[in-house]
Amino acid sequence: MDKHKKTLVLHIGTHKTGTTSIQFNFQKNSDYLSKHGLYYPKHSPNNHSVSFLPLFLDKADTYFHFKSYYKIRSKDSLSERLNELEKFWKNQFEAFSKSDHDCFIISGENFCNLPDLKGVEKIKEFTEPYFDEYKIIIYIREAISYIRSDVIERVKNGFYSLDEFDYMVKKRFHYKQILNKYQKVFGEDNIIVRVFEKDMLINGDINDDFLYAIGYSNLKIAEECKVYLNESLGKYSAILLSERNSKNKKNTKEESAK
């Protein structure tokens, strides 16, 4: 990577590919990364799907994570918050452009869900005054592995039971469509595709792999500083929670019927 250029690394997911670990650990170790030219914003939330992505949505008022985190209750509060976030990010980019840092990292798995090309074009238009080049990085996951991880995570969080996962069988993977949108705007040469499988990650570690992918393989977050999140459930734990979720839903329906 050319150290004389200002680079925006936009990590767009996808879901269930270690994004939470990257976001948490990079923010936690932002001082260490900063010493080596990498800038990861310290402000909360560390998932920029919440604070950056809404600026490029036509209907930010329907985006649950944004509305929930910032407690959006009216059109006035929506407009006020969007204006605040726009100002915040422009200030961040302006300060970065004048700093000794080489690389600004934005990470959010919901960037892969932008509904059309227009949203991606808005991102480039917004950031172009501050950066010389872009690196768009996306992790993809084998379909069966993804489905298992997603179903277990939803069961763990009480969303549904294992016998309700039929929708996942019908779920289609739109990796090609995602890539096409970003390639058209940022250029194919600026897209980095990585596979989220342990034996294909550098050192079997998503954090090390991400640093390698963006050209900073000489850096390594110390093991004692890492936190691994979203650990999967075992088979019997998943079944137990599945049964509990089913029972809870049944009780809720019975209560509602009274």
Contacts in CASP RR format, 6 or more apart in sequence:
PFRMAT RR
TARGET T0000
AUTHOR 0000-0000-0000
METHOD contacts of the structure
MODEL  1
MDKHKKTLVLHIGTHKTGTTSIQFNFQKNSDYLSKHGLYYPKHSPNNHSV
SFLPLFLDKADTYFHFKSYYKIRSKDSLSERLNELEKFWKNQFEAFSKSD
HDCFIISGENFCNLPDLKGVEKIKEFTEPYFDEYKIIIYIREAISYIRSD
VIERVKNGFYSLDEFDYMVKKRFHYKQILNKYQKVFGEDNIIVRVFEKDM
LINGDINDDFLYAIGYSNLKIAEECKVYLNESLGKYSAILLSERNSKNKK
NTKEESAK
1 7 0 8 1.000
1 102 0 8 1.000
1 103 0 8 1.000
1 214 0 8 1.000
1 215 0 8 1.000
1 216 0 8 1.000
2 133 0 8 1.000
3 102 0 8 1.000
5 102 0 8 1.000
5 132 0 8 1.000
5 133 0 8 1.000
6 96 0 8 1.000
6 97 0 8 1.000
6 101 0 8 1.000
6 102 0 8 1.000
6 104 0 8 1.000
6 130 0 8 1.000
6 131 0 8 1.000
6 132 0 8 1.000
6 133 0 8 1.000
7 102 0 8 1.000
7 103 0 8 1.000
7 104 0 8 1.000
7 131 0 8 1.000
7 132 0 8 1.000
7 133 0 8 1.000
7 134 0 8 1.000
7 135 0 8 1.000
8 103 0 8 1.000
8 104 0 8 1.000
8 106 0 8 1.000
8 127 0 8 1.000
8 130 0 8 1.000
8 131 0 8 1.000
8 133 0 8 1.000
8 134 0 8 1.000
8 135 0 8 1.000
9 103 0 8 1.000
9 104 0 8 1.000
9 105 0 8 1.000
9 106 0 8 1.000
9 134 0 8 1.000
9 135 0 8 1.000
9 137 0 8 1.000
9 214 0 8 1.000
10 106 0 8 1.000
10 111 0 8 1.000
10 123 0 8 1.000
10 134 0 8 1.000
10 135 0 8 1.000
10 136 0 8 1.000
10 137 0 8 1.000
11 19 0 8 1.000
11 22 0 8 1.000
11 105 0 8 1.000
11 106 0 8 1.000
11 107 0 8 1.000
11 108 0 8 1.000
11 111 0 8 1.000
11 137 0 8 1.000
11 138 0 8 1.000
11 210 0 8 1.000
12 108 0 8 1.000
12 109 0 8 1.000
12 111 0 8 1.000
12 112 0 8 1.000
12 136 0 8 1.000
12 137 0 8 1.000
12 138 0 8 1.000
12 178 0 8 1.000
12 182 0 8 1.000
13 19 0 8 1.000
13 107 0 8 1.000
13 108 0 8 1.000
13 109 0 8 1.000
13 111 0 8 1.000
13 112 0 8 1.000
13 138 0 8 1.000
13 139 0 8 1.000
14 109 0 8 1.000
14 112 0 8 1.000
14 138 0 8 1.000
14 139 0 8 1.000
14 140 0 8 1.000
14 141 0 8 1.000
14 175 0 8 1.000
14 178 0 8 1.000
15 109 0 8 1.000
15 112 0 8 1.000
15 146 0 8 1.000
15 150 0 8 1.000
16 141 0 8 1.000
16 146 0 8 1.000
16 149 0 8 1.000
16 150 0 8 1.000
16 153 0 8 1.000
16 196 0 8 1.000
17 109 0 8 1.000
17 139 0 8 1.000
17 140 0 8 1.000
17 141 0 8 1.000
17 196 0 8 1.000
17 206 0 8 1.000
18 139 0 8 1.000
18 196 0 8 1.000
18 206 0 8 1.000
18 230 0 8 1.000
19 47 0 8 1.000
19 107 0 8 1.000
19 108 0 8 1.000
19 109 0 8 1.000
19 139 0 8 1.000
20 47 0 8 1.000
20 229 0 8 1.000
20 230 0 8 1.000
21 206 0 8 1.000
21 207 0 8 1.000
21 226 0 8 1.000
21 227 0 8 1.000
21 228 0 8 1.000
21 229 0 8 1.000
21 230 0 8 1.000
22 107 0 8 1.000
22 206 0 8 1.000
22 207 0 8 1.000
22 210 0 8 1.000
23 46 0 8 1.000
23 47 0 8 1.000
23 48 0 8 1.000
23 107 0 8 1.000
23 108 0 8 1.000
24 46 0 8 1.000
24 227 0 8 1.000
24 229 0 8 1.000
25 207 0 8 1.000
25 221 0 8 1.000
25 225 0 8 1.000
25 226 0 8 1.000
25 227 0 8 1.000
26 33 0 8 1.000
26 40 0 8 1.000
26 46 0 8 1.000
26 105 0 8 1.000
26 107 0 8 1.000
26 207 0 8 1.000
27 40 0 8 1.000
27 41 0 8 1.000
27 42 0 8 1.000
27 46 0 8 1.000
28 225 0 8 1.000
28 227 0 8 1.000
29 221 0 8 1.000
29 225 0 8 1.000
30 39 0 8 1.000
30 40 0 8 1.000
30 41 0 8 1.000
30 42 0 8 1.000
32 219 0 8 1.000
32 221 0 8 1.000
32 225 0 8 1.000
33 39 0 8 1.000
33 40 0 8 1.000
33 219 0 8 1.000
34 40 0 8 1.000
34 101 0 8 1.000
36 216 0 8 1.000
36 218 0 8 1.000
36 219 0 8 1.000
37 100 0 8 1.000
37 101 0 8 1.000
37 102 0 8 1.000
37 103 0 8 1.000
38 101 0 8 1.000
38 102 0 8 1.000
38 103 0 8 1.000
38 105 0 8 1.000
38 216 0 8 1.000
38 219 0 8 1.000
39 96 0 8 1.000
39 99 0 8 1.000
39 101 0 8 1.000
39 103 0 8 1.000
39 104 0 8 1.000
39 105 0 8 1.000
40 105 0 8 1.000
40 107 0 8 1.000
41 48 0 8 1.000
41 92 0 8 1.000
41 106 0 8 1.000
43 51 0 8 1.000
43 88 0 8 1.000
45 51 0 8 1.000
45 69 0 8 1.000
46 107 0 8 1.000
47 107 0 8 1.000
47 108 0 8 1.000
47 109 0 8 1.000
48 106 0 8 1.000
48 107 0 8 1.000
48 108 0 8 1.000
49 65 0 8 1.000
49 108 0 8 1.000
49 109 0 8 1.000
49 110 0 8 1.000
49 111 0 8 1.000
50 65 0 8 1.000
50 66 0 8 1.000
50 69 0 8 1.000
50 70 0 8 1.000
51 66 0 8 1.000
51 85 0 8 1.000
51 88 0 8 1.000
51 89 0 8 1.000
52 85 0 8 1.000
52 89 0 8 1.000
52 106 0 8 1.000
52 108 0 8 1.000
53 63 0 8 1.000
53 66 0 8 1.000
53 108 0 8 1.000
53 110 0 8 1.000
53 111 0 8 1.000
53 114 0 8 1.000
54 60 0 8 1.000
54 63 0 8 1.000
54 66 0 8 1.000
54 82 0 8 1.000
54 85 0 8 1.000
55 82 0 8 1.000
55 85 0 8 1.000
55 86 0 8 1.000
55 89 0 8 1.000
55 122 0 8 1.000
55 126 0 8 1.000
56 114 0 8 1.000
56 119 0 8 1.000
56 120 0 8 1.000
56 122 0 8 1.000
56 123 0 8 1.000
56 126 0 8 1.000
57 63 0 8 1.000
57 114 0 8 1.000
57 119 0 8 1.000
58 118 0 8 1.000
60 66 0 8 1.000
60 78 0 8 1.000
60 82 0 8 1.000
61 67 0 8 1.000
61 72 0 8 1.000
61 75 0 8 1.000
61 78 0 8 1.000
65 110 0 8 1.000
66 72 0 8 1.000
70 77 0 8 1.000
70 81 0 8 1.000
71 77 0 8 1.000
72 78 0 8 1.000
72 81 0 8 1.000
89 126 0 8 1.000
92 104 0 8 1.000
93 104 0 8 1.000
93 127 0 8 1.000
93 129 0 8 1.000
93 130 0 8 1.000
93 131 0 8 1.000
94 130 0 8 1.000
96 104 0 8 1.000
96 130 0 8 1.000
97 130 0 8 1.000
97 131 0 8 1.000
103 214 0 8 1.000
103 216 0 8 1.000
104 131 0 8 1.000
105 214 0 8 1.000
111 123 0 8 1.000
112 138 0 8 1.000
112 178 0 8 1.000
114 120 0 8 1.000
114 181 0 8 1.000
116 181 0 8 1.000
117 181 0 8 1.000
117 184 0 8 1.000
117 185 0 8 1.000
120 181 0 8 1.000
120 182 0 8 1.000
120 184 0 8 1.000
120 185 0 8 1.000
120 186 0 8 1.000
121 185 0 8 1.000
123 185 0 8 1.000
124 134 0 8 1.000
124 185 0 8 1.000
124 186 0 8 1.000
127 134 0 8 1.000
133 190 0 8 1.000
134 186 0 8 1.000
134 190 0 8 1.000
135 190 0 8 1.000
135 192 0 8 1.000
135 214 0 8 1.000
136 182 0 8 1.000
136 186 0 8 1.000
136 190 0 8 1.000
136 191 0 8 1.000
136 192 0 8 1.000
137 192 0 8 1.000
137 194 0 8 1.000
137 210 0 8 1.000
137 213 0 8 1.000
137 214 0 8 1.000
138 175 0 8 1.000
138 178 0 8 1.000
138 179 0 8 1.000
138 182 0 8 1.000
138 191 0 8 1.000
138 192 0 8 1.000
138 193 0 8 1.000
138 194 0 8 1.000
139 193 0 8 1.000
139 194 0 8 1.000
139 195 0 8 1.000
139 196 0 8 1.000
139 206 0 8 1.000
140 175 0 8 1.000
140 193 0 8 1.000
140 194 0 8 1.000
140 195 0 8 1.000
140 196 0 8 1.000
141 149 0 8 1.000
141 195 0 8 1.000
141 196 0 8 1.000
141 197 0 8 1.000
142 195 0 8 1.000
142 197 0 8 1.000
143 173 0 8 1.000
145 197 0 8 1.000
146 173 0 8 1.000
147 165 0 8 1.000
147 168 0 8 1.000
147 169 0 8 1.000
147 171 0 8 1.000
149 232 0 8 1.000
150 168 0 8 1.000
151 162 0 8 1.000
151 165 0 8 1.000
151 168 0 8 1.000
152 232 0 8 1.000
152 233 0 8 1.000
152 234 0 8 1.000
152 238 0 8 1.000
153 230 0 8 1.000
153 232 0 8 1.000
154 160 0 8 1.000
155 161 0 8 1.000
155 162 0 8 1.000
155 233 0 8 1.000
155 238 0 8 1.000
155 241 0 8 1.000
155 242 0 8 1.000
155 245 0 8 1.000
156 233 0 8 1.000
156 238 0 8 1.000
156 241 0 8 1.000
158 241 0 8 1.000
158 245 0 8 1.000
158 248 0 8 1.000
159 245 0 8 1.000
160 245 0 8 1.000
160 249 0 8 1.000
161 242 0 8 1.000
161 243 0 8 1.000
161 245 0 8 1.000
161 246 0 8 1.000
161 249 0 8 1.000
162 238 0 8 1.000
162 239 0 8 1.000
162 242 0 8 1.000
163 242 0 8 1.000
163 246 0 8 1.000
179 191 0 8 1.000
179 193 0 8 1.000
182 191 0 8 1.000
183 191 0 8 1.000
192 213 0 8 1.000
192 214 0 8 1.000
194 200 0 8 1.000
194 201 0 8 1.000
194 209 0 8 1.000
194 210 0 8 1.000
194 213 0 8 1.000
196 206 0 8 1.000
198 204 0 8 1.000
201 208 0 8 1.000
201 209 0 8 1.000
202 208 0 8 1.000
202 209 0 8 1.000
202 211 0 8 1.000
202 212 0 8 1.000
202 217 0 8 1.000
203 209 0 8 1.000
207 221 0 8 1.000
207 226 0 8 1.000
208 220 0 8 1.000
208 221 0 8 1.000
211 217 0 8 1.000
211 219 0 8 1.000
211 220 0 8 1.000
211 221 0 8 1.000
233 241 0 8 1.000
END
